[in-house]
Amino acid sequence: MMSRKVFPPAPNVLNFSGNCISFPGFSTNVYPSTSGAPTAGVNPENCTTLNMCGNVLASGGYGLFFTDGCTNALLLNNDFSGATFGGIGGLGANNVASLPAAQIINNKLAAGVTFHVQLPPQVGVASNWFLYGNQFLDASSNVVPPFLDPASSAARVTP
């Protein structure tokens, strides 16, 4: 009898580039404790590699909203200035999202009503999160210092 070799499943890779995205400000899909929708340009789950480059979020909840099973993301030259909740956020099972490594380079990130970047809680020190050359915007599109959640994270932020 011949044995059959079993190969591991291929990694889930998402390339999302060159899009202009616009979502309605409110919908019936409500984010907890708010009156708006968590509409996102990209909302990956179980994605080992996300490459998100050159997109514009004209209006919507988040530019990127990651959930369970995400491991690595590259965000390059995106404009999330239209975000109403936050530029980058996440929420997974039991309110724990995962994204242990992210390179966020030359993006425009709006804080919306919350934060510019929300880091996954289980990463803690966020030693593999790098933010380089980004513009962090307030509600009036003025450049402001970054507002990270949690504020005590060790994400590396370089102007």
Stockholm file with secondary structure:
# STOCKHOLM 1.0

chainA/1-159         MMSRKVFPPAPNVLNFSGNCISFPGFSTNVYPSTSGAPTAGVNPENCTTLNMCGNVLASGGYGLFFTDGCTNALLLNNDFSGATFGGIGGLGANNVASLPAAQIINNKLAAGVTFHVQLPPQVGVASNWFLYGNQFLDASSNVVPPFLDPASSAARVTP
#=GR chainA/1-159 SS CCCCCCCCCCCCEEEEESCEEECCSCCSSCCTTSSSCCCEEECCSSCSEEEEESCEEEEEEEEEEECTTCCEEEEESCEETTEEEEEEEECCGGGCCCCCEEEEESCEEECTTSEEEECCGGGSSCTTEEEESCEEECTTSCBCCCCEESTTCCCEEEC
#=GC SS_cons         CCCCCCCCCCCCEEEEESCEEECCSCCSSCCTTSSSCCCEEECCSSCSEEEEESCEEEEEEEEEEECTTCCEEEEESCEETTEEEEEEEECCGGGCCCCCEEEEESCEEECTTSEEEECCGGGSSCTTEEEESCEEECTTSCBCCCCEESTTCCCEEEC
//
